[in-house]
Amino acid sequence: MDYFSSNFRLGILGGGQLGKMMLYETRKWDIWTKVLDASPEAPSKLACNKFVQGNLLDYDTVYNFGKDVDVLTIEIENVNLDALEQLEKEGVKIFPQPRALRIIQNKAKQKLFYVDNDIPTAKFLRFAYLSEIDDTIHNGGLSFPFVWKAAQFGYDGQGVKVIRKIEDLEGLPPGECIAESMVPFKNELAVIVARNNDGAIKTYPVVEMEFHPEANQVEYVICPARIDNKVAQKARELALKVAEKIGLTGLLAVEMFQTQEDEILVNEVAPRPHNSGHYSIEASYTNQFEQHIRCILNLPLGKTESKVAGIMVNLVGEEGHEGDVVYKNMDHILQMNGVTPHIYGKKKTRPFRKMGHVTIVDKDIEQARAIAQKVKETIKVISK
């Protein structure tokens, strides 16, 4: 099929910042795109050929959106899978495949998949209702502390909470969830795996992630991870195993823990471009968004190695600020060497909302990390 400057039509479910950055690549190659998102101010709206406003979880909306595209992909996994399965039956190519999304969309099913496929992961218990956790604690089947995770619809730090006492369960959603053992880890790592429909597969370098302790969001992504080569190789091999077992077409971001004993445990996965791969726009030979397009169109995979060390700093809304956004001190960070800001196009800020990111590149990883710290301390996402 001829994808470039042709009648080929690519549909994207989700119009957030990941979709916007994916559209940089489709515009580079002159690929026609249509985007579905619930927000009339979605960041992707101005960059696609056709924008449709609608609910990603509504069967009819997703089904009708996908009927007239040749390939359908996602930038967020919380979509109506029944509609995708019907479209697939009718001949629409959907990547990642709905069968893979069935595994990944529900964190309880995802964890059971790891167990069934001998993939190391933290110990966990599955609950149909939140109230069952209280009963299990009182019966001695679960002890503090542990990590509560909603089975579905968690995103950007939402749907995850460390439970240290029974009162911490108050106010959580009542539905299906898991309780996961706390892992005393050295590092949180991630590997992005790219796989096209012919089964060609590559991994990006292992990255190290530093999280904000309160918001449970990534603050820094460091590439390459500052870990032993043997540990990095183990992480890449495990990520490959996960991707091959799931068998999806597209990108799979595999988040992992490095334990104190240098074992690698899979935490969770995302079947799409991911925050842990944003550094690749400036630092890699082939950035993750171009690679995703290569995968879903079954094109040859690009080179995944880095040209230079890269650090990503997330730009999130400051506490105490809500409303029309202002990026304070942008001119200050633009004076720093190797700094590239990416603003997502969200007009309203609120505490910890992802509003953009900044990439810092340098030949020296420690120098890049030092500049990243200055960037984090300098730029502030506030409201008017």
C-alpha positions in Angstrom: 0.0 0.0 0.0 1.2 3.5 -0.8 1.0 5.6 2.4 2.6 8.8 1.3 0.8 11.7 -0.5 -2.0 9.2 -1.2 -5.6 8.3 -0.4 -4.4 6.1 2.6 -6.2 7.1 5.8 -4.8 6.7 9.3 -7.1 7.0 12.3 -5.8 7.8 15.8 -7.9 7.2 18.9 -6.9 10.0 21.3 -5.8 13.5 20.7 -3.6 14.4 23.6 0.1 15.3 23.6 1.1 11.8 22.4 -1.2 12.1 19.4 0.2 15.6 18.7 3.8 14.3 18.7 2.8 11.4 16.5 1.3 13.8 14.0 4.7 15.6 13.7 5.8 12.4 12.0 2.7 11.8 9.8 2.9 15.4 8.6 6.6 14.9 7.8 5.6 12.0 5.5 2.4 13.5 4.3 0.1 10.8 5.7 -3.6 11.7 5.9 -4.9 11.5 9.5 -8.1 11.6 11.4 -8.2 12.0 15.2 -11.0 11.2 17.8 -10.9 12.9 21.2 -13.5 14.0 23.8 -12.0 17.5 24.2 -12.8 20.3 21.7 -9.4 21.7 22.6 -7.4 18.5 22.2 -3.7 19.2 21.4 -3.9 17.1 18.2 -6.8 19.1 16.8 -4.7 21.6 14.7 -2.2 19.0 13.4 -4.5 16.4 11.8 -6.5 16.4 8.6 -9.8 15.7 10.2 -10.8 16.0 13.9 -13.8 14.3 15.4 -15.0 15.1 18.9 -16.4 12.1 20.8 -16.1 9.6 23.7 -13.3 7.1 23.3 -15.2 4.6 25.5 -18.5 4.8 23.5 -19.1 1.9 21.2 -21.0 3.7 18.4 -18.6 6.7 18.4 -15.5 4.5 18.1 -17.1 2.1 15.6 -18.3 4.9 13.3 -15.0 6.7 13.6 -13.1 3.7 12.5 -15.2 2.5 9.6 -13.6 4.7 6.9 -9.9 4.4 7.8 -7.4 1.9 6.6 -5.3 1.6 9.8 -6.4 2.5 13.2 -4.1 3.2 16.2 -4.2 4.6 19.7 -2.4 7.1 21.8 -4.2 6.0 25.0 -5.4 2.5 25.9 -8.7 3.4 27.5 -10.8 2.9 24.4 -13.9 0.8 23.6 -12.5 -2.6 22.7 -15.8 -4.1 21.6 -16.0 -1.6 18.8 -12.3 -2.3 17.8 -13.0 -6.0 17.7 -16.0 -5.4 15.4 -14.0 -3.1 13.1 -11.2 -5.7 12.9 -13.7 -8.3 11.8 -14.8 -6.0 9.1 -11.3 -5.6 7.8 -9.9 -2.5 9.4 -6.3 -3.0 10.5 -5.9 -2.1 14.1 -2.5 -1.8 15.8 -1.9 -2.5 18.6 -4.4 -5.4 18.2 -7.5 -5.5 20.3 -6.5 -8.9 21.8 -3.3 -7.3 23.1 -5.3 -4.3 24.5 -7.6 -6.8 26.3 -4.6 -8.0 28.3 -3.1 -4.6 29.0 -6.2 -2.4 29.6 -7.0 -4.2 32.8 -4.1 -4.2 35.3 -5.4 -7.3 37.1 -5.4 -9.3 33.8 -2.0 -7.8 32.9 -0.6 -9.1 36.2 -2.1 -12.6 35.7 -0.6 -12.6 32.2 2.9 -12.1 33.7 2.3 -15.0 36.1 1.0 -17.3 33.3 4.0 -16.5 31.1 6.7 -16.8 33.8 7.5 -13.1 33.7 8.9 -11.8 37.0 6.6 -9.2 38.7 5.8 -8.1 42.3 3.5 -10.3 44.3 -0.2 -9.2 44.2 -3.7 -10.0 45.2 -6.7 -9.3 42.9 -10.0 -8.0 44.3 -13.4 -7.6 42.6 -14.3 -4.8 45.1 -12.4 -2.4 47.3 -14.3 -3.6 50.4 -12.6 -7.0 50.0 -9.2 -5.5 50.9 -10.5 -4.4 54.3 -11.7 -8.0 55.0 -8.4 -9.5 53.8 -6.4 -7.2 56.1 -8.5 -8.1 59.1 -8.2 -11.8 58.3 -4.4 -11.5 58.1 -4.1 -12.1 54.4 -2.6 -8.7 53.6 -0.3 -6.5 55.6 0.9 -2.8 55.3 2.4 -1.2 53.4 1.2 -2.2 49.9 0.3 -0.5 46.6 -3.3 -0.2 45.6 -4.0 0.0 41.9 -7.3 0.5 40.2 -7.7 -2.3 37.6 -8.8 0.1 34.9 -8.6 3.8 33.9 -5.5 4.7 35.9 -3.4 7.3 34.1 -0.7 9.8 34.8 -0.3 9.0 38.5 -4.1 8.5 39.0 -5.4 5.1 40.1 -2.3 4.3 42.2 -1.8 4.9 45.9 0.5 3.6 48.6 -1.6 2.2 51.5 0.2 2.4 54.9 -2.9 2.3 57.2 -6.5 1.3 56.8 -7.6 5.0 56.6 -5.7 5.3 53.4 -8.4 3.2 51.6 -11.0 5.9 52.3 -12.3 7.7 49.2 -10.8 5.2 46.7 -13.0 3.9 43.8 -15.1 0.9 45.0 -14.5 -1.4 41.9 -11.9 -4.0 40.8 -8.4 -3.4 42.0 -5.1 -5.1 42.9 -3.0 -4.9 46.1 0.7 -5.2 45.2 3.6 -5.8 47.5 6.0 -2.9 47.9 9.3 -3.6 46.1 12.5 -2.3 47.8 14.0 -1.2 44.5 17.3 0.5 43.5 15.9 2.0 40.3 12.8 2.3 38.3 13.7 1.5 34.7 11.9 1.4 31.3 12.5 -0.1 27.9 10.6 0.7 24.8 10.2 -2.2 22.4 9.2 -1.6 18.7 7.7 -4.5 16.7 6.2 -4.3 13.2 3.6 -6.7 11.8 6.2 -8.9 10.2 7.6 -9.6 13.7 10.8 -7.5 13.3 11.6 -6.2 16.7 14.1 -3.8 18.4 14.6 -2.2 21.8 15.6 1.3 22.7 18.2 1.8 25.4 17.2 1.2 29.0 16.2 4.5 30.7 16.2 5.4 34.4 13.1 7.2 35.8 13.0 9.5 38.8 9.5 10.0 40.2 7.8 12.9 42.0 7.1 11.4 45.5 3.7 13.1 45.9 2.2 13.1 42.4 3.5 9.6 41.5 4.6 11.0 38.1 7.9 10.8 36.3 10.0 13.9 36.9 13.1 12.9 35.0 13.9 10.3 32.4 17.6 9.6 32.0 19.0 7.9 28.9 21.1 5.8 29.1 20.3 4.6 32.6 23.2 4.8 35.0 23.3 1.1 35.7 25.7 -1.8 35.1 25.7 -3.2 31.5 24.7 -6.7 32.7 21.6 -5.2 34.4 20.8 -3.2 31.3 21.1 -6.3 29.2 18.8 -8.2 31.6 16.2 -5.5 31.4 16.2 -5.4 27.5 15.9 -9.2 27.3 13.0 -9.2 29.7 11.3 -6.4 27.8 11.7 -8.4 24.6 10.1 -11.4 26.3 7.1 -9.4 27.4 6.6 -7.9 23.9 7.0 -11.3 22.1 4.5 -13.0 24.5 1.9 -10.2 24.0 2.6 -10.2 20.3 1.4 -6.7 19.6 2.3 -4.5 16.6 3.5 -1.1 17.6 5.4 0.2 20.6 5.4 -1.4 24.0 6.8 0.6 26.9 7.9 -1.8 29.7 8.3 -0.3 33.1 10.4 -2.3 35.5 12.0 -2.3 39.0 15.7 -3.1 39.6 15.8 -4.7 43.0 18.5 -4.5 45.6 19.8 -7.8 44.4 19.8 -6.6 40.7 16.8 -8.7 39.7 14.4 -7.1 37.2 10.7 -7.2 37.9 8.0 -6.0 35.4 5.8 -3.3 36.9 3.4 -2.5 34.0 3.3 -1.9 30.3 1.9 0.7 28.0 1.0 -0.2 24.3 1.9 3.1 22.7 4.4 5.9 22.7 5.3 6.7 26.3 6.6 9.4 28.5 9.8 7.4 29.0 10.6 7.8 25.3 10.2 11.5 24.8 14.0 12.0 25.1 14.2 10.2 21.7 12.9 13.2 19.8 16.2 15.0 20.2 18.6 12.2 21.4 17.8 9.2 19.1 18.4 8.3 15.5 14.8 7.3 15.2 12.4 8.9 17.7 9.6 6.8 19.3 6.8 8.4 17.4 8.3 7.8 13.9 9.1 4.3 15.1 5.5 3.7 16.0 4.3 4.8 12.6 6.9 2.5 11.0 5.6 -0.4 13.1 1.9 0.0 12.4 2.5 0.5 8.6 4.8 -2.5 8.6 7.8 -0.5 7.4 11.4 -1.3 8.2 12.3 -0.3 11.8 14.6 2.6 12.4 17.8 2.7 14.3 17.1 2.8 18.1 20.5 3.9 19.4 21.0 7.3 20.8 23.2 10.0 19.2 23.8 11.7 22.5 22.8 11.4 26.1 19.3 12.7 26.8 17.4 13.8 29.9 13.7 14.6 29.9 12.1 16.8 32.4 8.3 16.8 32.7 6.6 20.2 32.9 3.6 19.9 35.2 1.3 22.4 36.8 2.5 24.0 40.0 0.6 23.4 43.2 -1.8 26.2 44.1 -2.3 27.2 40.4 -5.4 26.5 38.3 -6.6 28.3 35.2 -5.1 29.9 32.1 -1.5 28.7 31.9 1.7 30.8 32.0 5.2 29.3 31.4 7.3 31.4 33.7 11.1 31.8 32.9 10.9 30.1 29.5 13.5 32.6 28.2 15.9 31.6 31.0 15.9 27.9 30.1 16.3 28.7 26.4 19.7 30.3 27.2 20.9 26.9 28.5 22.9 24.6 26.2 21.1 21.6 24.7 17.7 22.5 25.9 14.5 22.0 23.8 11.0 22.7 25.3 7.9 20.9 24.1 4.6 22.7 25.0 1.6 20.4 24.6 -1.1 23.1 23.8 -3.2 22.7 26.9 -4.6 26.1 27.7 -5.6 25.4 31.3 -3.2 24.3 34.1 -4.0 22.5 37.4 -1.7 21.0 40.0 0.4 18.2 38.5 -1.3 18.2 35.1 1.2 17.3 32.4 1.6 20.5 30.3 4.8 19.8 28.4 8.4 18.5 28.7 11.9 19.7 28.2 14.7 17.6 26.6 18.3 18.2 27.5 21.0 16.6 25.4 24.8 16.5 26.0 27.7 14.2 25.3 28.2 13.9 29.1 25.2 12.3 30.9 26.1 14.0 34.2 26.3 17.4 32.6 22.9 16.8 31.0 21.5 15.8 34.4 22.9 19.0 36.0 21.3 21.2 33.4 18.1 19.2 33.8 18.1 20.1 37.5 18.5 23.8 36.6 15.6 23.6 34.1 13.4 22.0 36.8 14.3 24.7 39.3 13.9 27.6 36.8 10.7 27.0 34.7 7.4 27.2 36.5 4.0 26.2 35.1 1.6 28.7 36.8 -1.7 30.3 36.2 -2.5 34.0 35.4 
